[in-house]
């Protein structure tokens, strides 16, 4: 699994799951905290749940509650690494 393609696919999934039609994948930096104001996504706990369900559906990755998700998966880079490790 190519990590760069995985990161791009994750950005697309986040945009779709959280209905952020005004954002394109290229707008999302790999190293910024997903739930920070700096990234500009304005994600909340409901979005965390949506992303978690999307990850489970697309990558068979299961994270507990949204708080656990937000603790483990802080950036696109870390999310991609987590998925890659989970699927190896």
Secondary structure as UniProt FT lines:
FT   HELIX           3..17
FT   TURN            18..19
FT   TURN            21..22
FT   HELIX           25..27
FT   TURN            30..31
FT   TURN            34..35
FT   TURN            37..39
FT   HELIX           45..59
FT   HELIX           66..72
FT   HELIX           76..87
//
